[in-house]
Amino acid sequence: MALLDLLGRRWAMRVIWELRSEELTFRQLQQRCGGVSASALNSRLGELREAGILGKGANGYRLSEEGRSLLQAYEPLGRWAKRWARRQADAARNG
């Protein structure tokens, strides 16, 4: 439950997603997460680092091994979500 609480916080999953393939500075992350305040981003980064999901690299923030493992664990959920979205769209079209 603690992990779901952390991931459910505003901007947490977006930060993880933006760091999926490259290291980014604070400013780059803030730009990619348009609309996030510096204080909110700073809070999420601190929480995600404390949880071991993010690390600090030479040029910014990056996913840790745990963070990359977390993304892999979400792949089945992503597939399920795509099927669910198709079912929802079909239901809406068929009234």
mmCIF file of the C-alpha atoms, coordinates in Angstrom:
data_MODEL
# 
_entry.id   MODEL 
# 
loop_
_atom_site.group_PDB 
_atom_site.id 
_atom_site.type_symbol 
_atom_site.label_atom_id 
_atom_site.label_alt_id 
_atom_site.label_comp_id 
_atom_site.label_asym_id 
_atom_site.label_entity_id 
_atom_site.label_seq_id 
_atom_site.pdbx_PDB_ins_code 
_atom_site.Cartn_x 
_atom_site.Cartn_y 
_atom_site.Cartn_z 
_atom_site.occupancy 
_atom_site.B_iso_or_equiv 
_atom_site.pdbx_formal_charge 
_atom_site.auth_seq_id 
_atom_site.auth_comp_id 
_atom_site.auth_asym_id 
_atom_site.auth_atom_id 
_atom_site.pdbx_PDB_model_num 
ATOM 1  C CA . MET A 1 1  ? 0.000   0.000  0.000   1.00 0.00 ? 1  MET A CA 1 
ATOM 2  C CA . ALA A 1 2  ? 2.887   2.379  0.691   1.00 0.00 ? 2  ALA A CA 1 
ATOM 3  C CA . LEU A 1 3  ? 4.085   2.050  -2.911  1.00 0.00 ? 3  LEU A CA 1 
ATOM 4  C CA . LEU A 1 4  ? 0.609   2.709  -4.308  1.00 0.00 ? 4  LEU A CA 1 
ATOM 5  C CA . ASP A 1 5  ? 0.331   5.752  -2.047  1.00 0.00 ? 5  ASP A CA 1 
ATOM 6  C CA . LEU A 1 6  ? 3.655   7.081  -3.342  1.00 0.00 ? 6  LEU A CA 1 
ATOM 7  C CA . LEU A 1 7  ? 2.847   6.411  -7.000  1.00 0.00 ? 7  LEU A CA 1 
ATOM 8  C CA . GLY A 1 8  ? -0.600  7.932  -6.610  1.00 0.00 ? 8  GLY A CA 1 
ATOM 9  C CA . ARG A 1 9  ? 0.808   11.289 -5.604  1.00 0.00 ? 9  ARG A CA 1 
ATOM 10 C CA . ARG A 1 10 ? 0.499   13.990 -8.199  1.00 0.00 ? 10 ARG A CA 1 
ATOM 11 C CA . TRP A 1 11 ? 3.370   13.982 -10.723 1.00 0.00 ? 11 TRP A CA 1 
ATOM 12 C CA . ALA A 1 12 ? 5.070   10.840 -9.358  1.00 0.00 ? 12 ALA A CA 1 
ATOM 13 C CA . MET A 1 13 ? 4.273   8.576  -12.298 1.00 0.00 ? 13 MET A CA 1 
ATOM 14 C CA . ARG A 1 14 ? 4.922   11.374 -14.766 1.00 0.00 ? 14 ARG A CA 1 
ATOM 15 C CA . VAL A 1 15 ? 8.403   11.910 -13.342 1.00 0.00 ? 15 VAL A CA 1 
ATOM 16 C CA . ILE A 1 16 ? 9.108   8.183  -13.573 1.00 0.00 ? 16 ILE A CA 1 
ATOM 17 C CA . TRP A 1 17 ? 7.809   8.117  -17.154 1.00 0.00 ? 17 TRP A CA 1 
ATOM 18 C CA . GLU A 1 18 ? 9.943   11.071 -18.232 1.00 0.00 ? 18 GLU A CA 1 
ATOM 19 C CA . LEU A 1 19 ? 13.048  9.405  -16.806 1.00 0.00 ? 19 LEU A CA 1 
ATOM 20 C CA . ARG A 1 20 ? 12.331  6.065  -18.511 1.00 0.00 ? 20 ARG A CA 1 
ATOM 21 C CA . SER A 1 21 ? 15.038  6.423  -21.139 1.00 0.00 ? 21 SER A CA 1 
ATOM 22 C CA . GLU A 1 22 ? 17.361  9.240  -20.139 1.00 0.00 ? 22 GLU A CA 1 
ATOM 23 C CA . GLU A 1 23 ? 18.822  11.258 -17.325 1.00 0.00 ? 23 GLU A CA 1 
ATOM 24 C CA . LEU A 1 24 ? 17.273  14.710 -16.923 1.00 0.00 ? 24 LEU A CA 1 
ATOM 25 C CA . THR A 1 25 ? 18.076  17.818 -14.921 1.00 0.00 ? 25 THR A CA 1 
ATOM 26 C CA . PHE A 1 26 ? 15.540  19.411 -12.598 1.00 0.00 ? 26 PHE A CA 1 
ATOM 27 C CA . ARG A 1 27 ? 14.796  22.088 -15.180 1.00 0.00 ? 27 ARG A CA 1 
ATOM 28 C CA . GLN A 1 28 ? 14.353  19.568 -17.993 1.00 0.00 ? 28 GLN A CA 1 
ATOM 29 C CA . LEU A 1 29 ? 11.979  17.531 -15.843 1.00 0.00 ? 29 LEU A CA 1 
ATOM 30 C CA . GLN A 1 30 ? 10.002  20.625 -14.957 1.00 0.00 ? 30 GLN A CA 1 
ATOM 31 C CA . GLN A 1 31 ? 9.653   21.526 -18.642 1.00 0.00 ? 31 GLN A CA 1 
ATOM 32 C CA . ARG A 1 32 ? 8.552   18.011 -19.622 1.00 0.00 ? 32 ARG A CA 1 
ATOM 33 C CA . CYS A 1 33 ? 6.047   17.924 -16.783 1.00 0.00 ? 33 CYS A CA 1 
ATOM 34 C CA . GLY A 1 34 ? 4.451   21.196 -17.894 1.00 0.00 ? 34 GLY A CA 1 
ATOM 35 C CA . GLY A 1 35 ? 2.456   22.691 -15.082 1.00 0.00 ? 35 GLY A CA 1 
ATOM 36 C CA . VAL A 1 36 ? 4.363   21.222 -12.137 1.00 0.00 ? 36 VAL A CA 1 
ATOM 37 C CA . SER A 1 37 ? 5.578   23.762 -9.614  1.00 0.00 ? 37 SER A CA 1 
ATOM 38 C CA . ALA A 1 38 ? 9.189   23.689 -8.482  1.00 0.00 ? 38 ALA A CA 1 
ATOM 39 C CA . SER A 1 39 ? 8.125   22.843 -4.929  1.00 0.00 ? 39 SER A CA 1 
ATOM 40 C CA . ALA A 1 40 ? 5.876   19.952 -6.024  1.00 0.00 ? 40 ALA A CA 1 
ATOM 41 C CA . LEU A 1 41 ? 8.580   18.548 -8.307  1.00 0.00 ? 41 LEU A CA 1 
ATOM 42 C CA . ASN A 1 42 ? 11.178  18.880 -5.575  1.00 0.00 ? 42 ASN A CA 1 
ATOM 43 C CA . SER A 1 43 ? 8.894   16.998 -3.160  1.00 0.00 ? 43 SER A CA 1 
ATOM 44 C CA . ARG A 1 44 ? 8.240   14.164 -5.633  1.00 0.00 ? 44 ARG A CA 1 
ATOM 45 C CA . LEU A 1 45 ? 11.922  13.840 -6.489  1.00 0.00 ? 45 LEU A CA 1 
ATOM 46 C CA . GLY A 1 46 ? 12.817  13.641 -2.811  1.00 0.00 ? 46 GLY A CA 1 
ATOM 47 C CA . GLU A 1 47 ? 10.147  11.023 -2.109  1.00 0.00 ? 47 GLU A CA 1 
ATOM 48 C CA . LEU A 1 48 ? 11.094  8.925  -5.126  1.00 0.00 ? 48 LEU A CA 1 
ATOM 49 C CA . ARG A 1 49 ? 14.794  9.112  -4.241  1.00 0.00 ? 49 ARG A CA 1 
ATOM 50 C CA . GLU A 1 50 ? 14.066  8.150  -0.640  1.00 0.00 ? 50 GLU A CA 1 
ATOM 51 C CA . ALA A 1 51 ? 12.062  5.166  -1.916  1.00 0.00 ? 51 ALA A CA 1 
ATOM 52 C CA . GLY A 1 52 ? 15.024  4.072  -4.046  1.00 0.00 ? 52 GLY A CA 1 
ATOM 53 C CA . ILE A 1 53 ? 13.181  4.570  -7.343  1.00 0.00 ? 53 ILE A CA 1 
ATOM 54 C CA . LEU A 1 54 ? 15.336  7.477  -8.517  1.00 0.00 ? 54 LEU A CA 1 
ATOM 55 C CA . GLY A 1 55 ? 18.989  8.234  -8.241  1.00 0.00 ? 55 GLY A CA 1 
ATOM 56 C CA . LYS A 1 56 ? 21.159  11.224 -8.942  1.00 0.00 ? 56 LYS A CA 1 
ATOM 57 C CA . GLY A 1 57 ? 23.439  10.865 -11.933 1.00 0.00 ? 57 GLY A CA 1 
ATOM 58 C CA . ALA A 1 58 ? 26.280  12.985 -13.213 1.00 0.00 ? 58 ALA A CA 1 
ATOM 59 C CA . ASN A 1 59 ? 23.901  15.197 -15.209 1.00 0.00 ? 59 ASN A CA 1 
ATOM 60 C CA . GLY A 1 60 ? 20.629  15.004 -13.322 1.00 0.00 ? 60 GLY A CA 1 
ATOM 61 C CA . TYR A 1 61 ? 18.068  12.496 -12.150 1.00 0.00 ? 61 TYR A CA 1 
ATOM 62 C CA . ARG A 1 62 ? 17.764  8.941  -13.430 1.00 0.00 ? 62 ARG A CA 1 
ATOM 63 C CA . LEU A 1 63 ? 15.831  5.800  -12.664 1.00 0.00 ? 63 LEU A CA 1 
ATOM 64 C CA . SER A 1 64 ? 17.587  3.416  -10.324 1.00 0.00 ? 64 SER A CA 1 
ATOM 65 C CA . GLU A 1 65 ? 17.610  -0.337 -10.897 1.00 0.00 ? 65 GLU A CA 1 
ATOM 66 C CA . GLU A 1 66 ? 14.485  -0.460 -8.717  1.00 0.00 ? 66 GLU A CA 1 
ATOM 67 C CA . GLY A 1 67 ? 12.879  2.235  -10.842 1.00 0.00 ? 67 GLY A CA 1 
ATOM 68 C CA . ARG A 1 68 ? 13.553  0.346  -14.062 1.00 0.00 ? 68 ARG A CA 1 
ATOM 69 C CA . SER A 1 69 ? 12.220  -2.821 -12.446 1.00 0.00 ? 69 SER A CA 1 
ATOM 70 C CA . LEU A 1 70 ? 9.073   -0.918 -11.450 1.00 0.00 ? 70 LEU A CA 1 
ATOM 71 C CA . LEU A 1 71 ? 8.501   0.145  -15.061 1.00 0.00 ? 71 LEU A CA 1 
ATOM 72 C CA . GLN A 1 72 ? 8.797   -3.468 -16.178 1.00 0.00 ? 72 GLN A CA 1 
ATOM 73 C CA . ALA A 1 73 ? 6.256   -4.483 -13.555 1.00 0.00 ? 73 ALA A CA 1 
ATOM 74 C CA . TYR A 1 74 ? 3.813   -1.939 -15.018 1.00 0.00 ? 74 TYR A CA 1 
ATOM 75 C CA . GLU A 1 75 ? 3.940   -3.471 -18.524 1.00 0.00 ? 75 GLU A CA 1 
ATOM 76 C CA . PRO A 1 76 ? 1.092   -5.971 -17.856 1.00 0.00 ? 76 PRO A CA 1 
ATOM 77 C CA . LEU A 1 77 ? -0.996  -3.159 -16.387 1.00 0.00 ? 77 LEU A CA 1 
ATOM 78 C CA . GLY A 1 78 ? -0.353  -1.077 -19.511 1.00 0.00 ? 78 GLY A CA 1 
ATOM 79 C CA . ARG A 1 79 ? -1.535  -3.911 -21.734 1.00 0.00 ? 79 ARG A CA 1 
ATOM 80 C CA . TRP A 1 80 ? -4.630  -4.349 -19.585 1.00 0.00 ? 80 TRP A CA 1 
ATOM 81 C CA . ALA A 1 81 ? -5.319  -0.593 -19.746 1.00 0.00 ? 81 ALA A CA 1 
ATOM 82 C CA . LYS A 1 82 ? -5.174  -0.612 -23.561 1.00 0.00 ? 82 LYS A CA 1 
ATOM 83 C CA . ARG A 1 83 ? -7.674  -3.478 -23.732 1.00 0.00 ? 83 ARG A CA 1 
ATOM 84 C CA . TRP A 1 84 ? -9.905  -1.707 -21.224 1.00 0.00 ? 84 TRP A CA 1 
ATOM 85 C CA . ALA A 1 85 ? -9.768  1.542  -23.214 1.00 0.00 ? 85 ALA A CA 1 
ATOM 86 C CA . ARG A 1 86 ? -10.793 -0.316 -26.391 1.00 0.00 ? 86 ARG A CA 1 
ATOM 87 C CA . ARG A 1 87 ? -13.720 -1.929 -24.533 1.00 0.00 ? 87 ARG A CA 1 
ATOM 88 C CA . GLN A 1 88 ? -14.793 1.465  -23.218 1.00 0.00 ? 88 GLN A CA 1 
ATOM 89 C CA . ALA A 1 89 ? -14.614 3.010  -26.687 1.00 0.00 ? 89 ALA A CA 1 
ATOM 90 C CA . ASP A 1 90 ? -16.585 0.102  -28.185 1.00 0.00 ? 90 ASP A CA 1 
ATOM 91 C CA . ALA A 1 91 ? -19.232 0.412  -25.484 1.00 0.00 ? 91 ALA A CA 1 
ATOM 92 C CA . ALA A 1 92 ? -19.551 4.151  -26.098 1.00 0.00 ? 92 ALA A CA 1 
ATOM 93 C CA . ARG A 1 93 ? -19.960 3.639  -29.853 1.00 0.00 ? 93 ARG A CA 1 
ATOM 94 C CA . ASN A 1 94 ? -22.509 0.866  -29.384 1.00 0.00 ? 94 ASN A CA 1 
ATOM 95 C CA . GLY A 1 95 ? -24.453 2.850  -26.828 1.00 0.00 ? 95 GLY A CA 1 
# 
